[in-house]
């Protein structure tokens, strides 16, 4: 298995919005997630690619 972490291009944040609320996202580099505070969801980033599916998002506490 390859343990190389692919970096997320932060310029993508300008183009991406939460699919549920259509609001801006913030980037959590430690967890490799895009966070929607409005929806209380965190979308995973896998291999440098954001997975913008509501069913794949983690619910925030």
C-alpha positions in Angstrom: 0.0 0.0 0.0 1.2 3.5 -0.8 1.2 5.9 2.2 1.7 9.0 0.1 -0.7 11.8 0.9 -1.9 13.7 -2.1 -2.3 17.4 -1.3 -5.6 19.2 -1.8 -5.4 22.2 -4.0 -6.8 25.0 -1.9 -7.8 27.0 -5.0 -10.6 24.5 -5.4 -12.3 26.1 -2.4 -13.2 29.1 -4.5 -15.3 26.9 -6.9 -16.8 24.4 -4.4 -19.9 24.8 -2.2 -21.8 22.5 0.0 -24.2 20.4 -2.0 -26.9 20.6 0.7 -26.8 24.4 1.6 -24.9 25.9 -1.4 -22.7 27.7 1.2 -18.9 28.1 1.4 -16.7 25.4 2.7 -13.6 25.5 4.9 -10.6 23.2 4.6 -9.5 21.1 7.6 -6.0 20.0 6.6 -5.5 17.7 9.6 -8.6 15.6 8.9 -8.4 16.1 5.1 -12.0 17.3 4.9 -14.0 20.2 3.6 -16.3 21.5 6.3 -19.8 23.0 5.9 -20.7 24.7 9.1 -24.1 25.6 7.7 -25.0 21.9 7.1 -22.9 20.5 10.0 -21.2 18.1 7.6 -17.6 17.3 6.6 -16.9 16.0 3.2 -13.8 13.7 2.8 -10.9 14.4 0.6 -9.5 11.2 -0.9 -6.3 11.1 -2.9 -6.6 14.9 -3.2 -10.1 14.8 -4.6 -13.1 16.1 -2.6 -16.0 13.7 -2.4 -18.9 16.0 -2.5 -21.7 13.5 -1.9 -24.0 14.1 1.1 -24.1 10.3 1.7 -20.3 10.2 2.1 -20.2 13.2 4.5 -19.5 12.9 8.2 -21.9 14.6 10.5 -20.3 17.1 12.8 -21.1 17.2 16.6 
